Amino acid sequence: MVLAELLDVGFSQITKMDVFGRGKQKGIRVGSVEYDELPKEMLMIRVNNEDKDEVIKIIMQNSRTGSKGTFGDGKIFVLPIKDSYRIRDGKSGEDVL
């Protein structure tokens, strides 16, 4: 659902990975079995600063469980990208985006 919403508004440069991890809840216990590495999806999206708030809003609206959310809904990390390089031709910076 998150991917569909992002694509609908024009954010198509996304890398999606299936990953395993856990948060503060340290996994879950079902009966006598404890699962400490839970399946999750990780998205990596490069956006311009002026689009950041819109992308965060879309992700939050489409990832939250119910109206208040719950453990495991995920996190968003915002990092600066200092530079980028395209392997194919060696170009860098804004030219590769």
C-alpha positions as CSV (number, residue, x, y, z in Angstrom):
1,M,0.0,0.0,0.0
2,V,2.9,2.4,0.8
3,L,4.5,1.7,-2.5
4,A,1.3,2.2,-4.5
5,E,0.7,5.5,-2.8
6,L,4.2,6.7,-3.4
7,L,4.0,5.6,-7.1
8,D,0.7,7.3,-7.5
9,V,2.1,10.7,-6.6
10,G,5.3,10.3,-8.6
11,F,7.9,8.9,-6.3
12,S,9.0,6.0,-8.3
13,Q,12.7,5.7,-7.5
14,I,12.4,3.2,-4.6
15,T,14.5,0.2,-3.5
16,K,12.5,-2.3,-1.5
17,M,14.2,-5.1,0.5
18,D,12.8,-8.0,2.5
19,V,14.7,-7.9,5.8
20,F,14.6,-9.4,9.3
21,G,14.9,-7.5,12.5
22,R,13.3,-6.5,15.7
23,G,12.6,-3.4,17.7
24,K,12.3,-2.6,21.4
25,Q,9.7,-5.4,21.8
26,K,12.6,-7.9,21.2
27,G,10.5,-10.2,19.0
28,I,7.4,-12.1,19.9
29,R,6.5,-15.3,21.8
30,V,3.9,-17.6,20.4
31,G,3.3,-20.4,22.9
32,S,6.7,-21.8,23.8
33,V,8.3,-20.5,20.6
34,E,10.1,-17.1,20.6
35,Y,10.7,-15.3,17.3
36,D,13.5,-12.7,17.8
37,E,14.0,-11.9,14.1
38,L,10.7,-10.8,12.4
39,P,10.2,-10.4,8.7
40,K,10.0,-6.7,7.7
41,E,10.2,-4.6,4.5
42,M,12.8,-1.8,4.1
43,L,12.3,1.0,1.6
44,M,15.1,3.3,0.5
45,I,13.9,6.5,-1.2
46,R,16.0,9.4,-2.4
47,V,13.9,12.6,-2.5
48,N,14.7,16.3,-2.7
49,N,14.4,18.3,0.6
50,E,11.2,20.0,-0.6
51,D,9.5,16.6,-1.1
52,K,10.7,15.1,2.2
53,D,7.6,16.1,4.3
54,E,5.2,14.8,1.7
55,V,6.9,11.4,1.5
56,I,7.1,11.1,5.3
57,K,3.3,11.9,5.5
58,I,2.5,9.2,2.9
59,I,4.6,6.6,4.6
60,M,3.1,7.3,8.0
61,Q,-0.5,7.4,6.8
62,N,-0.1,4.1,5.0
63,S,2.1,2.2,7.5
64,R,0.3,2.9,10.8
65,T,-1.9,0.2,12.3
66,G,-5.3,1.7,13.1
67,S,-5.6,5.3,14.2
68,K,-3.1,5.1,17.0
69,G,-0.5,2.7,15.6
70,T,1.2,-0.2,17.4
71,F,4.6,-1.8,18.0
72,G,6.2,-2.9,14.7
73,D,4.7,-0.2,12.5
74,G,8.2,0.8,11.6
75,K,10.5,3.8,11.7
76,I,11.6,6.4,9.2
77,F,15.2,7.6,9.1
78,V,16.1,10.8,7.3
79,L,19.8,11.0,6.2
80,P,21.7,13.5,4.1
81,I,23.1,12.2,0.8
82,K,26.5,13.8,0.2
83,D,27.0,12.5,-3.3
84,S,25.9,9.8,-5.7
85,Y,27.7,8.0,-8.5
86,R,26.3,6.1,-11.5
87,I,28.4,3.0,-12.0
88,R,27.6,2.7,-15.7
89,D,29.2,5.9,-16.9
90,G,30.9,7.4,-13.8
91,K,28.8,10.5,-13.6
92,S,28.1,12.0,-10.2
93,G,25.9,14.5,-8.4
94,E,22.6,15.7,-9.8
95,D,23.3,14.2,-13.2
96,V,22.7,10.7,-11.9
97,L,19.3,11.3,-10.3
